[in-house]
Amino acid sequence: MLKLYKKLRPVDWVLLAVLMGLTVLQVSCTMTLVDYIRKIIESITFLNYHNNPALLGEEFLQAVNNYGWEKLPDIFAQHVPAEQLEMLKNIAGATAGDIWYNGGMMLAVAGASAAAQMLVGLIASYVSASLSERLRSCIYTKIDGFSVAERDRFSTPSLITRTTNDVQQVQMANILMLRMAVAAPITAVWAIVKIQSTSVQLTLATVFAVLALVVFLAVLMIFVLPKFKIMQKLLDKLNGISRENLTGIRVIRAYNAEDYQIEKFEKANTDITKTQLFAGRLMSLMSPVMMLIMNGVALAIYWLGASLINSGVTDYATVAAFMQLASQIIMAFMMLMMMFVLLPRAQVSANRINEVLDTPLSVTDPETEEELKEHGTVEFKNVSFGYPDSEEPVIHNISFRAEKGQTVAFIGSTGSGKSTLINLVPRFFDVTEGQVLVDGVDVRNLKQHTLRSVIGYVPQKGVLFSGTVKSNISFGNPDISDELIKKSAVIAEADTFISEMENGYDSEISQGGKNVSGGQKQRISIARAVAVQPEIFIFDDSFSALDYATDKKVRQNLKENVGEATKLIVAQRIGTIMDADKIIVLDSGKAVGEGTHGELLENCAVYREIALSQLSKEELGL
C-alpha cells in the first residue's frame, strides 16, 4: 500500500508532517495529564490531612495544636524518613489553591490533547479522502486508456469494484493508519518508560495483559486474514452477476429464467455472506476480549496497589497514575493490533488497485508524431493480427487501399474477421504484422487523439449515453451549433422521430439509450459520427437495425452530403454494399475476393454464395 503514497501531493506531505507534530503534542499532553491526575489526588489528600490532622495520629495532632503547621516539619525533621518528611512539608503547605491550579492544568492539558486529536483526525481524513479521489481518477484514466487486450484481463465488474470498493477500503485503512501508526508506538514507548520507575509488581501485571492481548489478536488474524482476501473476489463475482442480470433482463424474462438467475445470485450472495459472517463473528470477539483484558489488568493493579499501599510501599496517587499509564499502554497495543488486522484487507485492495495502475498499455502514443501526408486515405499493407491469448491469427495478410471519397465495404460470414479488421484503423488494437496507414502515415506513428479526430466511428451496437439527444449527437464535438446538429440528424434520417419526441432535441436519453429503439439508437449514432465532420467514416455493421428503405436513404444522404469523406463499411446485407467502389470478401480472416459487386459475382464463389442466399438471380441480374 505504501506504493500508493506516490500519488500524494506536496501539500499532503506537509500536512503529514504537521500531523506527526500534532500527534507528538497529543501524546505529550496525555502523558502530562497523567502527572496532573497524580498531583490533584495528592493535593486533595494533603489538604484533607491539613484540615484534619487527627488522621495522621495523636502525636501529629498534638504537635499541630501546640506549634502549628509551619513549625511541624522542623520538629519532626530528625524523627521521620526523608520521604515522609517531604510529604509532611506538602501537607503543611497544602491549600485549596493547589487543587484549583492542578485541576485547571488538567483541563488545559486535556483540552490541548482533544484539540490536537481533532486536528489529527481532520488531517487524516482530508489526506485519505484526497488520495482516494486521485486513485479513482488514476484508475479511471488508466482504464480509459486500455485497449481491448487490457480490458480482457479484467472483467467489467472487477474494474468497477476496484474503482469503488477497493479504493474505499484503502481510504478507511489510511485514516486509521494515519491516526494510529504514529500515536500508538509513541504512546506505548512513552508510557512504558514512565511506568518502569513506578512499581515492578504493577509493571509485571501490565506486561502479562499486553502479552495476552497480542496472543489473542495474533490468533484472530491467522483465521480472519485469509477470509479478507477471498471477500473482494466474491464481491467481484456478485457484482458481475448483478450486472449480467440487469443487462440481460429482457432475455431472462423471455425465457422464464428468473428462478435460475435468482438461484445463481443467491449462491453468490450466500458465499459472500458466509465469508463475511465468519470474519464478523471472529472480529466480534475483539471488543469483549479487549474489555476483559482491560478490566482484568485494572483489577490486578488495584488489588496489588492496595497491598502495596497497606505495606507503605506506595500511595493511592501513584496507583491511580499507574492505572492511567497501564490503560494508555494497553490502548496503544490495541490500536497497533487493530491496524495490523485491518491493514491486510486494505493491502489486498491496494494490490488490486496497483494491478490496474501497473498494467502496461499495448496501444501507446509515440513521443513525436509524423505529419499527415495525404487526406482521407486508408491503406492496409500485409496486415495480420492475432489476439494476445489466441494461438492462430484472426486476420491473415490483408492488403488494400481506400482513396479519398471512396466507399470500401467488407463482407463475409460470421466470425470471418470483418469487425476485427475495421477496428485496426482507429487503433483499438495494434497489428501483429504489417502496417495500417491513415493519410499516408502508420497509425502507430500518430497520437491517438490525432488519429481519431479524423475518424467518425459508428459501432456495431448503437451506444448512447445518459443525457439529451443533443448531447449525444454533439458527443464528439461539444461546441457544435444547433444547425449542424439538426443537419447531422437529417443525414442520418433521425430528425423525423427526434422532432416527434416530447422535447425534441432536448429530450432525455436514459442510460444505455433504453428509452429508444435499436434503429433509433443506430441513427443517432450515425448522426454523432456525421457531426464531427470526419475525413473517414467507419460503419461497423451500423445499418443492420435499419429497414431497407431507411438504409438506402441514409446511404444516399451520406453520398450527397459527405461525398468527399472515405467510407469503410462492414455489412451483412448485400443490398447495403452493392454500390460500393470496392468490396473485400473475407473468409476465415483471409481476403478471398476484391472488386466491385459485378466483378465479385463473376469471379468470387464466396461472394456469389452470400449474394444468392439473400437475393434472387433476377434481383442480382444473373
C-alpha positions as CSV (number, residue, x, y, z in Angstrom):
1,M,0.0,0.0,0.0
2,L,3.0,2.3,0.5
3,K,3.3,2.4,-3.3
4,L,0.1,4.3,-3.5
5,Y,1.5,7.1,-1.4
6,K,3.4,8.2,-4.6
7,K,0.1,9.7,-5.5
8,L,0.2,12.2,-2.6
9,R,0.7,15.8,-3.4
10,P,3.4,18.0,-1.9
11,V,0.8,19.7,0.3
12,D,-0.3,16.3,1.6
13,W,3.3,15.5,2.7
14,V,3.4,18.9,4.5
15,L,0.1,18.0,6.2
16,L,1.5,14.6,7.2
17,A,4.5,16.4,8.8
18,V,2.0,18.6,10.7
19,L,0.1,15.5,11.7
20,M,3.1,13.9,13.2
21,G,3.9,17.0,15.2
22,L,0.3,17.2,16.4
23,T,0.4,13.5,17.3
24,V,3.5,14.0,19.4
25,L,1.8,17.0,21.1
26,Q,-1.3,14.9,21.8
27,V,0.7,12.1,23.3
28,S,2.8,14.6,25.3
29,C,-0.5,16.1,26.7
30,T,-1.8,12.7,27.5
31,M,1.3,11.8,29.5
32,T,1.3,15.2,31.2
33,L,-2.4,14.7,32.1
34,V,-1.4,11.5,34.0
35,D,1.1,13.6,36.0
36,Y,-1.6,16.2,36.8
37,I,-4.0,13.4,37.8
38,R,-1.4,12.3,40.3
39,K,-0.8,15.8,41.5
40,I,-4.5,16.6,42.0
41,I,-5.0,13.4,44.0
42,E,-2.0,14.3,46.2
43,S,-3.3,17.9,46.6
44,I,-6.7,16.7,47.7
45,T,-5.1,14.1,50.1
46,F,-2.6,16.7,51.5
47,L,-5.4,19.3,52.0
48,N,-7.5,16.6,53.7
49,Y,-4.7,15.9,56.2
50,H,-4.0,19.6,56.6
51,N,-7.7,20.2,57.6
52,N,-7.9,17.1,59.7
53,P,-4.5,16.4,61.3
54,A,-6.1,13.7,63.5
55,L,-5.8,11.4,60.5
56,L,-2.1,11.5,60.9
57,G,-2.2,10.2,64.5
58,E,-2.4,11.7,68.1
59,E,1.2,12.7,68.1
60,F,0.9,14.9,65.0
61,L,-2.5,16.3,66.1
62,Q,-1.0,17.4,69.4
63,A,2.1,18.9,67.6
64,V,-0.1,20.9,65.3
65,N,-2.2,22.2,68.1
66,N,0.9,23.3,70.1
67,Y,3.1,24.6,67.3
68,G,1.0,25.0,64.2
69,W,1.7,23.5,60.7
70,E,4.5,25.9,59.9
71,K,7.0,24.6,62.5
72,L,5.9,20.9,62.2
73,P,8.4,19.9,59.5
74,D,11.3,21.3,61.6
75,I,10.1,19.5,64.7
76,F,9.9,16.1,63.0
77,A,12.9,16.6,60.7
78,Q,15.0,14.2,62.9
79,H,12.3,11.7,63.6
80,V,10.8,10.6,60.2
81,P,12.3,9.3,56.9
82,A,13.0,11.8,54.1
83,E,10.0,10.6,52.0
84,Q,7.6,11.2,54.9
85,L,9.3,14.5,55.8
86,E,8.7,15.7,52.2
87,M,5.0,14.6,52.4
88,L,4.8,16.4,55.8
89,K,6.1,19.6,54.2
90,N,3.5,19.3,51.4
91,I,0.7,18.7,54.0
92,A,1.9,21.7,55.9
93,G,1.7,24.0,52.8
94,A,-1.4,22.5,51.3
95,T,-4.1,24.9,50.2
96,A,-7.3,24.8,48.2
97,G,-5.4,26.8,45.5
98,D,-3.3,23.7,44.8
99,I,-6.4,21.8,43.8
100,W,-7.6,24.6,41.6
101,Y,-4.3,25.0,39.9
102,N,-3.8,21.3,39.2
103,G,-7.4,21.0,38.2
104,G,-7.1,23.9,35.8
105,M,-3.9,22.5,34.3
106,M,-5.7,19.1,33.9
107,L,-8.4,20.9,31.9
108,A,-6.0,22.8,29.9
109,V,-3.9,19.8,29.0
110,A,-7.0,17.7,28.3
111,G,-8.3,20.5,26.0
112,A,-5.0,20.7,24.2
113,S,-5.0,16.9,23.8
114,A,-8.5,16.9,22.5
115,A,-7.8,19.8,20.0
116,A,-4.6,18.0,18.8
117,Q,-6.6,14.8,18.4
118,M,-9.3,16.5,16.5
119,L,-6.8,18.2,14.1
120,V,-5.1,14.8,13.6
121,G,-8.5,13.3,12.7
122,L,-9.3,16.1,10.3
123,I,-5.9,16.0,8.6
124,A,-6.0,12.2,8.3
125,S,-9.5,12.3,6.8
126,Y,-8.5,15.0,4.4
127,V,-5.3,13.4,3.2
128,S,-7.0,10.0,2.9
129,A,-10.0,11.4,1.0
130,S,-7.8,13.4,-1.4
131,L,-5.7,10.3,-2.0
132,S,-8.8,8.3,-2.7
133,E,-10.0,10.9,-5.1
134,R,-6.8,10.8,-7.1
135,L,-6.7,7.0,-7.0
136,R,-10.2,6.8,-8.5
137,S,-9.2,9.4,-11.2
138,C,-6.0,7.5,-11.9
139,I,-7.8,4.2,-12.2
140,Y,-10.5,5.7,-14.4
141,T,-7.9,7.3,-16.7
142,K,-5.9,4.1,-16.8
143,I,-8.9,2.1,-17.8
144,D,-9.9,4.7,-20.3
145,G,-6.5,4.1,-22.0
146,F,-7.0,0.3,-22.1
147,S,-7.2,-1.4,-25.4
148,V,-9.5,-4.4,-25.7
149,A,-6.5,-6.6,-24.9
150,E,-6.1,-5.0,-21.5
151,R,-9.8,-4.9,-20.8
152,D,-9.9,-8.6,-21.4
153,R,-7.6,-9.2,-18.5
154,F,-10.1,-7.7,-16.0
155,S,-13.8,-8.2,-16.0
156,T,-16.0,-5.1,-16.1
157,P,-17.5,-5.9,-12.6
158,S,-13.9,-6.3,-11.2
159,L,-12.9,-2.9,-12.6
160,I,-15.9,-1.3,-11.1
161,T,-15.1,-2.9,-7.7
162,R,-11.5,-1.8,-7.9
163,T,-12.6,1.8,-8.6
164,T,-15.1,1.9,-5.8
165,N,-14.9,-0.7,-3.0
166,D,-11.2,-1.3,-3.1
167,V,-10.4,2.5,-3.0
168,Q,-12.8,2.8,-0.1
169,Q,-11.1,0.0,1.8
170,V,-7.7,1.8,1.2
171,Q,-9.2,5.1,2.3
172,M,-10.6,3.7,5.6
173,A,-7.3,1.9,6.3
174,N,-5.4,5.1,5.6
175,I,-7.5,7.1,8.1
176,L,-6.8,4.6,10.8
177,M,-3.1,4.3,9.9
178,L,-2.5,8.0,9.9
179,R,-4.2,8.3,13.3
180,M,-2.6,5.2,14.9
181,A,0.7,4.5,13.1
182,V,2.5,7.4,14.9
183,A,0.4,7.8,18.0
184,A,0.4,4.1,19.1
185,P,4.2,3.5,19.2
186,I,5.0,6.8,20.8
187,T,2.3,6.3,23.4
188,A,3.4,2.8,24.2
189,V,7.1,3.7,24.5
190,W,6.5,6.9,26.4
191,A,4.1,5.1,28.9
192,I,6.5,2.2,29.3
193,V,9.4,4.5,30.2
194,K,7.2,6.3,32.7
195,I,5.8,3.1,34.2
196,Q,9.0,1.3,34.8
197,S,10.1,3.7,37.5
198,T,6.9,3.2,39.5
199,S,6.5,-0.4,40.6
200,V,7.9,-3.8,39.4
201,Q,4.8,-5.7,40.6
202,L,2.4,-3.4,38.8
203,T,4.6,-3.4,35.7
204,L,4.5,-7.2,35.5
205,A,0.7,-7.2,35.7
206,T,0.6,-4.8,32.7
207,V,3.1,-6.9,30.7
208,F,1.0,-10.0,31.2
209,A,-2.0,-8.2,30.0
210,V,-0.2,-6.9,26.9
211,L,1.1,-10.4,26.1
212,A,-2.4,-11.8,26.4
213,L,-3.8,-9.1,24.1
214,V,-1.0,-9.8,21.5
215,V,-1.5,-13.6,21.5
216,F,-5.3,-13.2,21.1
217,L,-5.1,-10.8,18.2
218,A,-2.4,-12.9,16.5
219,V,-4.6,-16.0,16.6
220,L,-7.5,-13.9,15.4
221,M,-5.5,-12.7,12.4
222,I,-4.5,-16.2,11.4
223,F,-8.1,-17.2,11.0
224,V,-9.6,-13.9,9.6
225,L,-7.0,-12.6,7.2
226,P,-7.5,-15.3,4.5
227,K,-11.2,-14.5,4.5
228,F,-10.5,-10.8,3.8
229,K,-8.5,-11.9,0.6
230,I,-11.4,-14.1,-0.6
231,M,-14.0,-11.4,0.2
232,Q,-13.0,-9.0,-2.6
233,K,-13.1,-11.7,-5.3
234,L,-16.5,-12.8,-4.1
235,L,-17.6,-9.2,-4.3
236,D,-16.4,-9.1,-8.0
237,K,-18.5,-12.2,-8.7
238,L,-21.6,-10.7,-7.0
239,N,-21.3,-7.5,-9.0
240,G,-20.8,-9.5,-12.2
241,I,-24.0,-11.5,-11.7
242,S,-25.9,-8.3,-10.8
243,R,-24.7,-6.5,-13.9
244,E,-25.4,-9.5,-16.1
245,N,-28.9,-9.8,-14.8
246,L,-29.7,-6.1,-15.3
247,T,-28.2,-6.1,-18.8
248,G,-30.0,-9.2,-20.0
249,I,-33.3,-8.7,-18.1
250,R,-35.4,-8.9,-21.3
251,V,-33.8,-12.2,-22.4
252,I,-34.2,-13.6,-18.8
253,R,-37.9,-12.7,-18.8
254,A,-38.4,-14.0,-22.3
255,Y,-37.1,-17.4,-21.3
256,N,-38.7,-17.5,-17.9
257,A,-35.2,-17.8,-16.4
258,E,-35.9,-15.6,-13.4
259,D,-35.7,-18.5,-11.0
260,Y,-32.4,-19.6,-12.5
261,Q,-30.9,-16.2,-12.2
262,I,-32.2,-15.8,-8.6
263,E,-30.6,-19.1,-7.7
264,K,-27.4,-18.0,-9.3
265,F,-27.4,-14.7,-7.4
266,E,-28.4,-16.4,-4.1
267,K,-25.4,-18.7,-4.3
268,A,-23.0,-15.9,-4.9
269,N,-24.8,-13.9,-2.2
270,T,-24.7,-16.8,0.3
271,D,-21.0,-17.3,-0.4
272,I,-20.0,-13.7,0.4
273,T,-22.4,-13.6,3.3
274,K,-20.9,-16.8,4.9
275,T,-17.4,-15.3,4.5
276,Q,-18.4,-12.0,6.0
277,L,-20.2,-13.7,8.8
278,F,-17.2,-15.9,9.6
279,A,-14.9,-12.9,9.7
280,G,-17.5,-10.8,11.5
281,R,-18.1,-13.3,14.2
282,L,-14.4,-13.7,14.9
283,M,-13.9,-9.9,14.8
284,S,-16.8,-9.5,17.2
285,L,-14.7,-11.3,19.9
286,M,-12.3,-8.4,19.9
287,S,-14.4,-6.0,21.9
288,P,-15.3,-8.3,24.7
289,V,-11.9,-9.9,25.0
290,M,-10.2,-6.5,25.0
291,M,-12.6,-5.2,27.7
292,L,-12.0,-8.4,29.7
293,I,-8.2,-7.8,29.5
294,M,-8.5,-4.1,30.3
295,N,-10.8,-4.8,33.3
296,G,-8.6,-7.7,34.3
297,V,-5.5,-5.5,34.4
298,A,-7.4,-2.8,36.3
299,L,-8.4,-5.3,38.9
300,A,-4.9,-6.7,39.2
301,I,-3.4,-3.2,39.5
302,Y,-5.9,-2.1,42.2
303,W,-5.5,-5.4,44.1
304,L,-1.7,-5.2,44.0
305,G,-1.8,-1.5,44.6
306,A,-3.9,-1.9,47.7
307,S,-1.4,-4.4,49.1
308,L,1.4,-2.0,48.3
309,I,-0.4,0.9,49.9
310,N,-1.1,-1.1,53.1
311,S,2.5,-2.1,53.3
312,G,3.6,1.5,52.9
313,V,5.5,0.9,49.7
314,T,3.4,3.4,47.6
315,D,0.3,5.6,47.9
316,Y,-3.0,5.9,46.2
317,A,-2.0,8.7,43.9
318,T,0.8,6.6,42.5
319,V,-1.5,3.6,41.9
320,A,-4.1,5.8,40.2
321,A,-1.4,7.3,37.9
322,F,-0.1,3.9,37.2
323,M,-3.6,2.8,36.2
324,Q,-3.8,5.6,33.7
325,L,-0.4,4.7,32.2
326,A,-1.3,1.0,32.0
327,S,-4.5,1.9,30.2
328,Q,-2.5,4.0,27.7
329,I,-0.1,1.1,27.1
330,I,-2.9,-1.4,26.5
331,M,-4.8,1.1,24.3
332,A,-1.7,1.7,22.3
333,F,-1.2,-2.0,21.7
334,M,-4.9,-2.4,20.8
335,M,-4.5,0.4,18.2
336,L,-1.4,-1.3,16.8
337,M,-3.1,-4.7,16.6
338,M,-6.2,-3.2,15.1
339,M,-4.1,-1.6,12.5
340,F,-2.4,-4.9,11.7
341,V,-5.8,-6.6,11.5
342,L,-7.3,-4.0,9.1
343,L,-4.1,-3.5,7.1
344,P,-4.0,-6.9,5.3
345,R,-7.6,-6.4,3.9
346,A,-6.6,-2.9,2.7
347,Q,-3.4,-4.4,1.3
348,V,-5.4,-6.8,-0.8
349,S,-7.4,-3.9,-2.2
350,A,-4.2,-1.9,-2.7
351,N,-2.6,-4.8,-4.7
352,R,-5.8,-5.0,-6.9
353,I,-5.5,-1.2,-7.5
354,N,-1.8,-1.4,-8.3
355,E,-2.5,-4.3,-10.6
356,V,-4.7,-2.0,-12.7
357,L,-2.3,1.0,-12.5
358,D,0.8,-1.1,-13.3
359,T,-0.8,-2.8,-16.3
360,P,1.3,-1.8,-19.4
361,L,-0.7,-0.3,-22.3
362,S,-0.4,-2.2,-25.6
363,V,-1.6,0.9,-27.5
364,T,0.5,4.0,-26.7
365,D,1.3,7.3,-28.3
366,P,4.6,7.9,-29.9
367,E,6.9,10.6,-28.4
368,T,6.7,12.6,-31.6
369,E,4.2,12.0,-34.3
370,E,4.5,12.2,-38.1
371,E,2.8,14.9,-40.2
372,L,-0.2,13.6,-42.2
373,K,0.8,13.3,-45.8
374,E,-2.5,12.7,-47.5
375,H,-6.2,13.4,-47.0
376,G,-8.9,10.8,-46.4
377,T,-6.9,7.7,-47.4
378,V,-6.7,4.3,-45.6
379,E,-4.2,1.6,-46.6
380,F,-3.5,-1.9,-45.3
381,K,-0.1,-3.4,-46.1
382,N,0.2,-7.1,-45.5
383,V,-1.7,-6.8,-42.2
384,S,-2.0,-9.8,-39.9
385,F,-3.5,-9.7,-36.4
386,G,-3.9,-12.2,-33.5
387,Y,-5.3,-11.6,-30.1
388,P,-2.8,-11.9,-27.2
389,D,-4.1,-15.2,-25.9
390,S,-5.0,-16.8,-29.3
391,E,-2.9,-19.5,-30.9
392,E,-3.8,-18.5,-34.5
393,P,-4.1,-15.1,-36.1
394,V,-7.7,-13.9,-36.9
395,I,-6.5,-11.7,-39.8
396,H,-4.1,-13.0,-42.4
397,N,-2.1,-10.9,-44.8
398,I,-4.7,-8.3,-45.8
399,S,-3.8,-5.5,-48.2
400,F,-6.0,-2.9,-49.8
401,R,-6.2,0.9,-50.3
402,A,-9.1,3.3,-49.9
403,E,-8.8,6.6,-51.7
404,K,-10.4,9.8,-50.7
405,G,-14.1,9.8,-51.2
406,Q,-14.3,6.0,-51.9
407,T,-16.6,3.6,-50.3
408,V,-14.9,0.3,-49.4
409,A,-17.1,-2.5,-48.0
410,F,-16.3,-5.7,-46.2
411,I,-18.5,-8.7,-46.2
412,G,-18.1,-12.3,-45.1
413,S,-19.6,-15.0,-42.9
414,T,-19.9,-14.5,-39.1
415,G,-16.5,-14.8,-37.5
416,S,-14.6,-14.0,-40.7
417,G,-12.8,-11.1,-39.0
418,K,-14.7,-8.1,-40.5
419,S,-15.1,-6.1,-37.3
420,T,-11.6,-7.0,-36.1
421,L,-10.2,-5.7,-39.3
422,I,-12.0,-2.4,-39.2
423,N,-11.1,-1.9,-35.6
424,L,-7.4,-1.8,-36.5
425,V,-7.9,1.6,-38.2
426,P,-8.7,3.7,-35.0
427,R,-6.1,1.5,-33.1
428,F,-8.5,-0.3,-30.8
429,F,-5.8,-3.0,-31.4
430,D,-2.4,-2.8,-32.9
431,V,-1.5,-5.0,-35.8
432,T,0.7,-8.1,-35.2
433,E,2.3,-7.8,-38.6
434,G,2.2,-5.3,-41.4
435,Q,1.1,-1.7,-41.4
436,V,-2.2,0.3,-41.3
437,L,-1.8,3.7,-42.8
438,V,-4.2,6.6,-42.4
439,D,-3.5,9.7,-44.6
440,G,-0.2,8.1,-45.6
441,V,1.1,7.6,-42.0
442,D,1.4,4.4,-40.0
443,V,-1.2,4.8,-37.3
444,R,1.4,3.8,-34.7
445,N,3.3,6.9,-35.5
446,L,0.2,9.1,-34.8
447,K,-1.1,10.2,-31.4
448,Q,-4.4,8.5,-30.7
449,H,-6.2,11.9,-30.4
450,T,-4.9,13.0,-33.8
451,L,-5.8,9.7,-35.4
452,R,-9.3,9.5,-34.0
453,S,-10.0,13.2,-34.7
454,V,-10.2,12.4,-38.5
455,I,-12.4,9.3,-38.0
456,G,-16.2,9.1,-37.5
457,Y,-16.8,5.7,-35.9
458,V,-20.2,4.0,-35.7
459,P,-20.1,0.8,-33.7
460,Q,-22.0,-2.4,-34.5
461,K,-24.2,-1.8,-31.4
462,G,-25.6,1.7,-31.1
463,V,-24.2,3.1,-27.8
464,L,-25.9,6.2,-26.3
465,F,-25.1,8.0,-23.1
466,S,-27.4,9.4,-20.4
467,G,-28.2,13.0,-21.3
468,T,-30.2,14.5,-24.1
469,V,-30.5,13.7,-27.8
470,K,-28.5,16.9,-28.5
471,S,-25.7,16.0,-26.1
472,N,-25.4,12.5,-27.7
473,I,-25.1,13.9,-31.2
474,S,-22.6,16.6,-30.1
475,F,-20.7,14.0,-28.1
476,G,-17.5,14.2,-30.2
477,N,-17.8,18.0,-30.8
478,P,-19.3,19.8,-27.8
479,D,-19.0,23.2,-29.5
480,I,-21.2,22.2,-32.5
481,S,-24.0,24.5,-33.5
482,D,-27.7,23.6,-33.3
483,E,-27.9,23.9,-37.1
484,L,-25.2,21.3,-37.6
485,I,-26.8,19.0,-35.0
486,K,-30.0,19.1,-36.9
487,K,-28.3,18.7,-40.3
488,S,-26.4,15.6,-39.0
489,A,-29.7,14.2,-37.7
490,V,-31.4,14.8,-41.1
491,I,-28.5,13.0,-42.9
492,A,-28.9,10.0,-40.5
493,E,-32.7,10.0,-41.1
494,A,-33.1,10.7,-37.3
495,D,-34.7,14.2,-37.5
496,T,-38.2,12.9,-38.0
497,F,-38.5,10.8,-34.9
498,I,-36.5,13.2,-32.8
499,S,-38.9,16.0,-33.7
500,E,-41.8,13.8,-32.6
501,M,-40.3,13.3,-29.2
502,E,-41.8,15.3,-26.3
503,N,-38.9,17.8,-26.1
504,G,-37.3,17.3,-29.5
505,Y,-33.5,17.5,-29.4
506,D,-33.7,18.3,-25.6
507,S,-35.5,15.0,-24.9
508,E,-33.8,12.9,-22.3
509,I,-31.9,9.7,-23.2
510,S,-31.7,7.2,-20.4
511,Q,-28.5,5.3,-19.6
512,G,-27.6,3.0,-22.5
513,G,-30.4,4.5,-24.6
514,K,-33.0,2.1,-23.2
515,N,-35.9,4.5,-24.0
516,V,-35.3,4.4,-27.8
517,S,-35.4,1.6,-30.2
518,G,-32.4,-0.2,-31.8
519,G,-32.9,1.5,-35.1
520,Q,-33.2,4.9,-33.4
521,K,-30.0,4.3,-31.5
522,Q,-28.2,3.4,-34.7
523,R,-29.4,6.5,-36.5
524,I,-28.4,8.8,-33.5
525,S,-25.0,7.1,-33.5
526,I,-24.7,7.8,-37.3
527,A,-25.7,11.4,-36.7
528,R,-23.0,11.6,-33.9
529,A,-20.3,10.4,-36.4
530,V,-21.5,12.9,-39.1
531,A,-21.4,15.8,-36.6
532,V,-17.7,15.6,-36.1
533,Q,-17.2,16.1,-39.9
534,P,-14.5,13.4,-40.3
535,E,-12.3,12.6,-43.2
536,I,-13.0,8.9,-42.8
537,F,-16.2,7.1,-41.7
538,I,-16.2,3.6,-40.2
539,F,-19.5,1.8,-40.2
540,D,-19.2,-1.5,-38.3
541,D,-22.4,-3.2,-39.4
542,S,-24.1,0.0,-38.4
543,F,-27.1,-0.4,-40.7
544,S,-28.3,-3.8,-39.5
545,A,-31.1,-2.4,-37.3
546,L,-32.5,-0.2,-40.2
547,D,-35.1,-1.3,-42.6
548,Y,-34.1,-1.5,-46.3
549,A,-35.8,1.8,-47.2
550,T,-34.1,3.7,-44.3
551,D,-30.8,2.0,-45.0
552,K,-30.9,3.2,-48.6
553,K,-31.9,6.7,-47.6
554,V,-29.1,7.1,-45.1
555,R,-26.5,5.9,-47.6
556,Q,-27.9,8.2,-50.3
557,N,-27.8,11.1,-47.8
558,L,-24.2,10.3,-46.9
559,K,-23.3,10.2,-50.6
560,E,-24.9,13.6,-51.3
561,N,-23.7,15.4,-48.1
562,V,-20.3,13.9,-47.2
563,G,-19.3,12.5,-50.5
564,E,-15.7,13.6,-50.0
565,A,-15.3,11.5,-46.9
566,T,-13.9,8.0,-47.2
567,K,-16.3,5.3,-46.0
568,L,-15.4,1.9,-44.7
569,I,-18.5,-0.2,-44.3
570,V,-18.9,-3.6,-42.6
571,A,-22.2,-5.2,-43.6
572,Q,-24.1,-8.4,-43.7
573,R,-26.6,-7.4,-46.3
574,I,-25.7,-7.3,-50.0
575,G,-28.1,-4.5,-50.6
576,T,-26.1,-2.2,-48.3
577,I,-22.8,-2.6,-50.2
578,M,-23.8,-3.2,-53.8
579,D,-22.9,0.3,-54.9
580,A,-19.6,0.4,-53.0
581,D,-16.5,1.4,-55.0
582,K,-14.6,-1.7,-53.7
583,I,-15.8,-4.8,-51.8
584,I,-13.5,-7.0,-49.9
585,V,-14.7,-10.5,-49.2
586,L,-13.3,-12.2,-46.0
587,D,-13.4,-15.8,-45.2
588,S,-11.6,-17.1,-42.0
589,G,-9.6,-13.9,-41.7
590,K,-8.4,-14.1,-45.4
591,A,-9.3,-11.9,-48.3
592,V,-10.8,-14.2,-50.9
593,G,-12.1,-11.6,-53.2
594,E,-11.8,-7.9,-54.1
595,G,-13.6,-5.8,-56.6
596,T,-17.0,-4.3,-57.4
597,H,-20.3,-6.0,-56.9
598,G,-20.5,-7.1,-60.5
599,E,-16.9,-8.4,-60.6
600,L,-17.3,-10.4,-57.5
601,L,-20.4,-12.1,-58.7
602,E,-18.4,-13.3,-61.7
603,N,-15.1,-14.3,-60.0
604,C,-15.7,-14.9,-56.2
605,A,-17.6,-18.0,-55.2
606,V,-17.9,-16.9,-51.6
607,Y,-19.5,-13.6,-52.5
608,R,-21.8,-15.2,-55.1
609,E,-23.0,-17.7,-52.4
610,I,-23.7,-14.9,-49.9
611,A,-25.5,-12.8,-52.6
612,L,-27.7,-15.7,-53.7
613,S,-28.6,-16.5,-50.1
614,Q,-30.1,-13.0,-49.8
615,L,-31.3,-12.1,-53.3
616,S,-32.7,-14.0,-56.3
617,K,-30.8,-14.3,-59.6
618,E,-33.2,-11.8,-61.1
619,E,-32.5,-9.2,-58.4
620,L,-28.8,-9.8,-58.9
621,G,-29.1,-9.5,-62.7
622,L,-27.8,-13.0,-63.3
